[in-house]
Amino acid sequence: MPSFDVQILEMHITADRELGFANSVQRVIVRDTKGDITLDGVFRNTNCYHKRNGRWLIQYEHISFPVDLASGKVVLQLKQP
């Protein structure tokens, strides 16, 4: 069975009594059944939460990958300066 590792590289949370927002940059590593990496990529995740009856529920979620504007292709590898 494939395995997934997710690392939160950066996260910002803002909330009041009824609404909350979480923005994060995450890295996902997927390995096949042999343990070989089939995906190693970085993505941005944004969630909006609404508190109802004392419970926080996800109202909205958006996931996006960075794009190289010159080629129009998704950039999965995070480049360090």
C-alpha positions as a Markdown table, in Angstrom:
| # | Residue | x | y | z |
|---|---|---|---|---|
| 1 | Met | 0.0 | 0.0 | 0.0 |
| 2 | Pro | 1.4 | 3.5 | -0.8 |
| 3 | Ser | 2.4 | 5.7 | 2.1 |
| 4 | Phe | 1.9 | 9.5 | 2.5 |
| 5 | Asp | 4.0 | 11.9 | 4.6 |
| 6 | Val | 2.8 | 15.4 | 5.0 |
| 7 | Gln | 5.0 | 18.2 | 6.5 |
| 8 | Ile | 3.6 | 21.6 | 7.4 |
| 9 | Leu | 6.3 | 24.1 | 6.4 |
| 10 | Glu | 4.4 | 27.2 | 7.3 |
| 11 | Met | 1.0 | 27.9 | 8.9 |
| 12 | His | -1.0 | 31.0 | 9.8 |
| 13 | Ile | -4.3 | 30.9 | 11.7 |
| 14 | Thr | -6.8 | 33.7 | 12.2 |
| 15 | Ala | -10.1 | 33.2 | 14.1 |
| 16 | Asp | -12.8 | 34.9 | 16.1 |
| 17 | Arg | -15.8 | 33.4 | 17.9 |
| 18 | Glu | -17.5 | 32.1 | 14.8 |
| 19 | Leu | -15.1 | 32.1 | 11.8 |
| 20 | Gly | -11.6 | 30.9 | 11.4 |
| 21 | Phe | -9.1 | 30.7 | 8.5 |
| 22 | Ala | -6.0 | 28.6 | 8.2 |
| 23 | Asn | -3.4 | 29.1 | 5.5 |
| 24 | Ser | -0.5 | 26.7 | 5.1 |
| 25 | Val | 2.3 | 25.6 | 2.9 |
| 26 | Gln | 2.8 | 21.9 | 3.0 |
| 27 | Arg | 5.1 | 19.3 | 1.5 |
| 28 | Val | 3.7 | 15.8 | 0.6 |
| 29 | Ile | 5.9 | 12.8 | -0.1 |
| 30 | Val | 4.2 | 9.7 | -1.6 |
| 31 | Arg | 6.0 | 6.3 | -1.7 |
| 32 | Asp | 4.8 | 3.3 | -3.7 |
| 33 | Thr | 4.6 | -0.2 | -2.2 |
| 34 | Lys | 8.4 | -0.7 | -2.8 |
| 35 | Gly | 9.2 | 2.5 | -0.8 |
| 36 | Asp | 10.2 | 4.5 | -3.9 |
| 37 | Ile | 9.1 | 8.2 | -4.0 |
| 38 | Thr | 6.5 | 8.8 | -6.7 |
| 39 | Leu | 5.7 | 12.3 | -5.7 |
| 40 | Asp | 7.6 | 14.9 | -3.7 |
| 41 | Gly | 5.8 | 18.3 | -3.9 |
| 42 | Val | 4.8 | 21.5 | -2.2 |
| 43 | Phe | 1.3 | 23.0 | -2.1 |
| 44 | Arg | -0.7 | 25.7 | -0.5 |
| 45 | Asn | -3.8 | 24.9 | 1.5 |
| 46 | Thr | -6.5 | 27.4 | 2.7 |
| 47 | Asn | -9.4 | 26.4 | 4.9 |
| 48 | Cys | -12.3 | 28.4 | 6.2 |
| 49 | Tyr | -14.1 | 27.2 | 9.3 |
| 50 | His | -17.4 | 28.1 | 10.8 |
| 51 | Lys | -18.3 | 27.3 | 14.4 |
| 52 | Arg | -21.8 | 25.7 | 14.8 |
| 53 | Asn | -23.2 | 24.3 | 18.0 |
| 54 | Gly | -19.8 | 24.5 | 19.6 |
| 55 | Arg | -18.0 | 22.6 | 16.8 |
| 56 | Trp | -15.7 | 23.9 | 14.1 |
| 57 | Leu | -16.7 | 22.7 | 10.7 |
| 58 | Ile | -14.9 | 23.2 | 7.4 |
| 59 | Gln | -16.9 | 25.5 | 5.1 |
| 60 | Tyr | -14.4 | 25.8 | 2.4 |
| 61 | Glu | -11.0 | 24.3 | 1.3 |
| 62 | His | -8.7 | 25.3 | -1.5 |
| 63 | Ile | -5.5 | 23.5 | -2.5 |
| 64 | Ser | -3.1 | 24.9 | -5.1 |
| 65 | Phe | 0.3 | 24.1 | -6.5 |
| 66 | Pro | 2.8 | 26.7 | -7.7 |
| 67 | Val | 3.0 | 27.3 | -11.5 |
| 68 | Asp | 5.9 | 28.3 | -13.6 |
| 69 | Leu | 4.4 | 31.2 | -15.6 |
| 70 | Ala | 6.9 | 30.8 | -18.5 |
| 71 | Ser | 6.0 | 27.2 | -19.1 |
| 72 | Gly | 2.5 | 27.0 | -17.6 |
| 73 | Lys | 3.5 | 23.8 | -15.8 |
| 74 | Val | 3.1 | 22.9 | -12.1 |
| 75 | Val | 6.3 | 23.3 | -10.1 |
| 76 | Leu | 6.4 | 20.5 | -7.5 |
| 77 | Gln | 9.9 | 20.9 | -6.2 |
| 78 | Leu | 10.5 | 23.6 | -3.7 |
| 79 | Lys | 13.6 | 25.6 | -4.6 |
| 80 | Gln | 15.7 | 27.0 | -1.7 |
| 81 | Pro | 17.5 | 30.3 | -2.2 |
